[in-house]
Amino acid sequence: MNTLVRLLRLLAVFRWQIAAAVALGVATVGSGVGLMAAAAFLIASAALQPSIAELQVAIVGVRFFGLSRGLFRYLERLVSHDVTLRILGRFRRWFFRALEPLVPARTAEMRSADLLTRAVTDVESLQNFFIRAMAPPLVAALVAVGVGLLLGTYSSGPALIFVAAFAATAVVVPVAVIRLGAAAGVALTSTRSGLAVAVADGIEGMADLLVFGQGERRQRLVDELSQSCSTLRERAARFEAAGNAGVVLGTHATVLLVLVLAIPMVGEGRFTGVGLAVVCLAVMAAFEAVQPLPAAARGLSEQLAAADRIFAILDECPVVDDPVRSSVEFRADDVATVEFRRVSFSYPGATEPALRDFDLEIGDGCRVAVVGPSGGGKSTLAALLLRFWDPTGGGIRLAGRPLGAYSHHSLRAAVGVLPQRTDLFTGTIRDNLLLAEPEAGQIDLDRAAQTADLLDTIRAFPDGWETWIGEHGMQLSGGQRRRLALARLVLRDPPVVVLDEPTSGLDPITENRVMRSTLEFFKGRTIILITHRLVALDEFDEIVVLDRGCIAERGTPAQLMTTNGLYRQLHDAQRLELSSRTPFNLEEPNNPAMGQ
């Protein structure tokens, strides 16, 4: 019930459009009632062979109601669908606006296919809420009042019988359908979501499923979920069919009751024979307003279940608040300094903190590399700097101000991050690069691609910049995807640059070349390099070695090589790896893997 109330409150902004649609719906059914009543009067009167002049009003009435019924039905559909599309658009905007602040802290445990189902299928199912679940009961109630008053002009007895039987049919039948079909509607929504997840995961992971011989198992799962959806839909359709039968039964029972009551009144002279025909057909036509109610009742449980899933996202509280009104902006003349002051952080549910008392000051235009083994807490620094999470202890400052003083938009415009995970979108190379700067010209695109050592590769493709990269950029190699992501960051050119494993997936020669050109491009910018690859570290002002969330060592590459610490161990391990698989001279002075 709370979900229903919330839906009705959300629709309040469209109250006038909804009122217009309901009024047109009443006018449509009313025209049908008028058409049947006028036709009954015309036919019954014609049987008495009166003067044609006495039938002129009825003839005009038949023509008028016949034309107006079609016109009102068209206008009702036009207005109601316009309202529905506006409602769906508003729901989608609300959903996206609610989802955006939740990324990634709240969405880490959510499945993308399930979120897609909520944003598309569940929202789409709400289009029937207004057309089928909300408007028909209002139309039925107003029609009952109108036809009851019309019948009351003939006699109060038939009018009361009609209102009572109409109300009973309009209430009892839908309530029965709701009670019988509620479980099926909720189960259908849940099963439909599970089917979407299974299909999406199966498509994205098809290659792995086939490699491990799990293709048939996945297909069986999809078949089972599809069959469950079909079974649930069939069950719901049975309940709706039973409801439709109940409406037909109520219609004929009401007409019969009116006849039983009115026929003696005709014999007593209190009712004319023509009036009897008019009343019976008007009663029958009025039940057109009840016919949509079983379908509305059948779909209501499904729509409420879908709304619950949408509200579950809308009601999520972001882990980090966005101080939009009280925020300050990062200005072009601000010094790009970054300070981590005794920062500690633990992920929800983690037994060990990702960072412990992390202290680091980075001056404007300085370069600092944070190195260490995987899982040491390096990438957590980038997440905290973008305020995906807030530290559980200590604080972070940008340009001398706490990160919490900036709006998310301003902060993320000032801090550019190349994350470990490269997200590319289905489209062309140009489309994906313009994501960083939609107004960039071709010269800017070429420069960014050249910095990422990707320009020659792009020009070698038959379609060049218009090369279609496929879903998640699967038409590109892993190294090409990584360099395209780097080119996006270069094109954006933010004051503070965070490079998280920027050269993963690249061979040692390309890795060295890309790192050198990237650092040259961002010369004068504040740079934080997060990596376990010891490449081009001779160009950094300080190296911070992070292990299990704590700073194990810090200093220049030359200083760290004089001790037998973790940095020296990482260096020796990388040198051994390179010597076993690279053809170039490891003793070359410019070889960055040697820390020179």
Secondary structure, DSSP 4 states (H G I P E B T S, - for coil): -HHHHHHHHHGGGGHHHHHHHHHHHHHHHHHHHHHHHHHHHHHHHHTT---GGGGHHHHHHHHHHHHHHHHHHHHHHHHHHHHHHHHHHHHHHHHHHHHGGGTTTTTTTS-HHHHHHIIIIIHHHTHHIIIIIIHHHHHHHHHHHHHHHHHHTT-HHHHHHHHHHHHHHHHHHHHHHHHHHHHHHHHHHHHHHHHHHHHHHHHHTHHHHHHTT-HHHHHHHHHHHHHHHHHHHHHHHHHHHHHHHHHHHHHHHHHHHHHHHHHHHHHTTSS-HHHHHHHHHHHHHHGGGTTTHHHHHHHHHHHHHHHHHHHHHHTPPPSS---TTT-B---TTS---EEEEEEEE--TT-SS-SEEEEEEEE-TT-EEEEE-STTSSHHHHHHHHTTSS--SEEEEEETTEEGGGB-HHHHHHHEEEE-SS----SSBHHHHHHTT-TT--HHHHHHHHHHTT-HHHHHHSTTGGG-B--GGGTTS-HHHHHHHHHHHHHHH--SEEEEESTTTT--HHHHHHHHHHHHHHTTTSEEEEEESS--SGGG-SEEEEEETTEEEEEE-HHHHHTS-SHHHHHHHHHHHHHHHH--S-TT-TT-GGGT-
